Amino acid sequence: MWARLFALVGGLTPADLEVRWGGGQALADGGVQAPFPIYGDAINVIIGLLYELDVIVVFDWPNWHLASPLFPYGRDLADAPVADAARLATTFVRGERFSEGAIQQAIEGGALQAIFDRLRRWFDEEYAGR
């Protein structure tokens, strides 16, 4: 599964990283549908793989991200423990549930790429050596 994740990440195109927005229109009952991001198939598969590979972890992400210098851009993640890559990934993925566009923020701010770069280095240098 790791190979599939890294192949998908390596094959991402600018079009795959483009986020469209839907919703926002008036409804028949007089309400307005909330806008929501529409991520491409590749991003959706990658997010699913993060769950399957247990990169998305259970921890106090709402408080962690408030104090972490890694949030929101993933700066210096390359030198951080790989657990911080999982924490940052979790923060964006879980954050999407509460703040539409959190994953878009990770894409545009460079954090998503920083997460994948750190995971890849961990896989190549630490995990594979076990």
C-alpha positions in Angstrom: 0.0 0.0 0.0 2.9 2.4 0.7 4.1 1.9 -2.9 0.7 2.8 -4.2 0.6 5.9 -2.0 3.9 7.1 -3.2 3.1 6.3 -6.8 -0.1 8.3 -6.6 1.6 11.2 -4.9 4.5 11.2 -7.4 2.0 11.2 -10.3 -0.1 14.2 -9.1 -0.6 16.8 -11.7 -1.6 20.5 -11.2 -5.1 19.4 -12.3 -5.2 16.8 -9.6 -4.4 19.5 -7.0 -7.0 21.9 -8.2 -9.9 22.3 -5.9 -13.3 23.3 -7.1 -16.2 24.5 -4.9 -19.8 23.5 -5.1 -22.9 24.5 -3.2 -23.7 28.0 -2.2 -27.0 28.1 -4.1 -30.4 28.9 -2.8 -32.6 25.9 -2.0 -36.3 25.5 -2.6 -37.1 25.9 1.1 -35.4 29.3 1.2 -32.2 28.1 2.8 -28.8 28.3 1.2 -26.6 25.3 0.7 -23.2 25.7 2.4 -20.3 25.8 -0.1 -18.1 22.8 0.0 -14.8 21.8 -1.7 -14.7 19.2 -4.4 -11.4 17.3 -4.4 -10.3 15.3 -7.4 -10.3 11.5 -7.4 -6.5 11.3 -6.9 -6.7 13.4 -3.7 -9.6 11.3 -2.4 -7.8 8.1 -3.0 -4.7 9.4 -1.3 -6.7 10.5 1.7 -8.2 7.1 1.9 -4.8 5.5 1.8 -3.6 7.6 4.7 -6.4 6.1 6.7 -5.6 2.6 5.6 -1.9 3.0 6.4 -2.8 4.3 9.8 -1.2 7.7 9.1 -4.4 9.3 10.4 -4.0 8.9 14.2 -6.1 9.5 17.3 -4.7 12.4 19.4 -5.7 15.9 20.5 -5.3 17.5 17.1 -7.4 20.6 17.8 -5.0 21.7 20.6 -1.8 20.3 19.0 -2.2 22.5 15.9 -2.6 25.6 17.9 0.8 25.2 19.5 2.7 23.4 16.7 5.1 25.4 14.6 4.5 22.9 11.8 1.0 24.1 11.3 -0.2 25.2 8.7 2.7 25.0 6.3 4.7 22.0 7.4 7.9 24.0 7.6 10.7 22.1 9.1 8.7 18.9 9.0 11.7 17.2 7.2 13.6 17.4 10.4 10.8 16.5 12.7 9.9 13.0 13.9 7.7 11.1 11.5 4.9 11.1 14.1 4.6 14.8 13.5 3.9 14.1 9.8 1.1 11.8 11.0 -0.2 14.5 13.4 -0.1 17.2 10.7 -1.9 14.9 8.2 -4.5 14.1 10.8 -5.0 17.8 11.6 -5.9 18.6 8.0 -8.0 15.5 7.3 -9.9 15.7 10.6 -10.0 19.5 10.2 -11.8 19.1 6.9 -14.9 17.8 8.9 -15.1 21.1 10.8 -13.7 23.6 8.3 -14.4 23.0 4.7 -11.3 23.5 2.7 -8.7 22.4 5.3 -7.2 19.9 2.8 -7.1 22.7 0.2 -5.1 24.8 2.7 -2.7 21.9 3.0 -2.3 21.6 -0.7 -1.9 25.3 -1.4 0.3 26.0 1.6 2.7 23.2 0.9 2.0 21.1 4.0 0.6 18.2 2.0 3.8 17.8 0.0 5.9 18.2 3.2 3.9 15.4 4.8 4.4 13.1 1.8 8.1 14.0 1.6 8.6 13.2 5.3 6.6 9.9 5.0 8.7 8.9 2.0 12.0 9.6 3.8 10.7 7.6 6.8 9.7 4.7 4.6 13.0 4.7 2.7 15.4 5.2 5.5 13.7 4.0 8.7 10.8 1.7 8.0 12.3 -0.3 5.1 15.4 -1.0 7.3 13.4 -2.9 9.9 
